[in-house]
Amino acid sequence: MGFIGRLTKAVAAVAVAIAIWGAPTASLADKMVVVPAGNRSASQPTIPDASARRTSAFNTTYDAKYQQIVALLQRERKLMVQIRKAAAAYDVAPIHIIGALVGEHTYNVSAVGTAQTYYVKALAYANADFSFRYKGKSVQEFLTRPEFANCSEDKGSAILWSCRDQVWEDAFRGRTVDGVTYDGVTMQRAFFQPFYAGQTFGLGQISPLTALQVTDLVNRNSGFAKLTPDKPQAIYRDIMDPDRAIIYIAAIVRDAIDAYADQGFDISGNPGITATLFNVGQPRRRAAELRQAVASGSGRKLPVENYYGWLINDRLAELQALLSDD
């Protein structure tokens, strides 16, 4: 497919995405589907091989990692206070934040001994000299390509960066464009891991791309300066510092709930679904796909938790007890 064909396909995809991700309609609001609590699947969905390899490499188990993050939350009462405050600021139940933290540290990384360790790690990035680049181009330069022309900054950071991420998937990932072969990896991995693949991002494991998506919301609710890829150190400060990371987790959960509400689904009462979305990202695309599936009569009517979210719903009583101990 030539450049014009690729461009037409990318622009068409973006146009559809923008139409889908626009303001909620009255008809959707009138037909809001409340997603019930609990798991849709009787057994846990398959855990990816990558998670199994990470766990095996450190000679541990999922259950041991789960117990480790639960123990950290039990010990760090200051952290629990911050979780409650962030949840209130973004009008989400605290269990959604706990679910995100527990899922990440059970399946992606192991919790460290104390929250203080994360503060130390955050300082290590403060004066580092780095930028977000891929194949010799900065992300800022790459985004001037015509394929991204329909991603409008006027619609806010969430839609802007979701649109850019979608264009990467549709027009560049795993393709050869204008003589350049792009790896079959996510935009996050291509541009936003400047040190090494698989690097970690602090207590919340928040990727720089996700932080950029919710920067408008965090600026509006918490007064943090808006993030831009021109200042990568500021992005790393916000996602590595536990105090700020908790706020970003709350914002990510709020954004996911809003994205699904725009498509007629209330997921606010199901922490397993919000944990799933924290894990997989792109809530607007996924909510739109679900709405389309329902409209087409394909049989799919509700969002379904993945392995990560399934654990949160399965252990919900135990995780809720962390909040009752305050």
MOFEN-V96613 format. One record per helix or strand of 3 or more residues. SS is the DSSP state (@ for helix, = for strand). FROM is the first residue (numbers start at 1). TO is the last residue. If there is no record, write none. Layout:
ss=SS from=FROM to=TO
ss=SS from=FROM to=TO
This chain:
ss=@ from=3 to=20
ss=@ from=26 to=30
ss=@ from=49 to=57
ss=@ from=62 to=75
ss=@ from=77 to=89
ss=@ from=94 to=107
ss=@ from=116 to=126
ss=@ from=139 to=142
ss=@ from=146 to=148
ss=@ from=153 to=155
ss=@ from=157 to=172
ss=@ from=187 to=191
ss=@ from=208 to=213
ss=@ from=215 to=222
ss=@ from=232 to=240
ss=@ from=242 to=262
ss=@ from=271 to=280
ss=@ from=283 to=296
ss=@ from=307 to=314
ss=@ from=316 to=324
